[in-house]
Structures are given as structure tokens and as C-alpha cells.
Amino acid sequence: MSPLISFSLNNAATLVAAAAFLLGSVVNAAARAPIRDEFVRYGFPWWWCWVTALLELMTGALLVLRPTFAIGVALGACIMVTAIVAIIRARDFRHIPPPAAFLLVLLIAAAVQFS
């Protein structure tokens, strides 16, 4: 693979991961009733959606800055693993695909970036 293609693939994977976290941030920041209810069902306070939104916004920003990419990967992975564990604890398995997809996109971006 030529350096130009690799560079483009790095950028694309990183931008997709960052966009996913920014989208998640907007959804959680909107704090609609169903979102708040899910947080409560998973054992968090109803306002935790705003904390999650801020963490996801930070993740998206950290991912696009090269010096902080690894920190963004770590933060994003912590957020998504926590979400998956909370969903499993609540036995609400039908809600696993979104955080699992975010985690997968993040891991792909990390694999491409660090390869």
C-alpha cells in the first residue's frame, strides 16, 4: 500500500470514528425522554446523558488531533465498554449493537492508525 493511500485510509477511519462519537454526543445532549429513561434503566442518574455527551464530544475532538489520538481511543473505549456492561447488567441485549458498533469503528480507526 502506498503512503498516500495509507494516509487517506488513516484519515478516513479516524474521521468516521470521530463523527460517530460526535453524533452520539448530539443524541445524548438532546436528552430526550427515551434517552434519559435508558440511562435510569441502566443504573445511571437521569442527567448522566449530559456527562456522556460531554465525554463523547471530548472523544471526537481527541481523535482528530494526532497528539491526542491514543487518549481519544482510550476514552472512547472506556465509554463504550461501560455502556455495553450496563446494557448486559440490565439484560437489555437489543441495545448492544449501537455501542458495539461505535467500539468496532473506534478499534478499526486505532488499528489503521497504529499499523
Buried (B, 14 or more C-beta within 10 A) or exposed (E): EEEEEEEEBBBEBBBBBBBBBBEBBEBBBEBEEEBBEBBEEBEBEBEBBBEBBEBBBBBBBBBBEEEBBBBBBBBBBEBBEBBBEBBEEEEEEEBEEBBBEBBBBBBBBBEBBEE
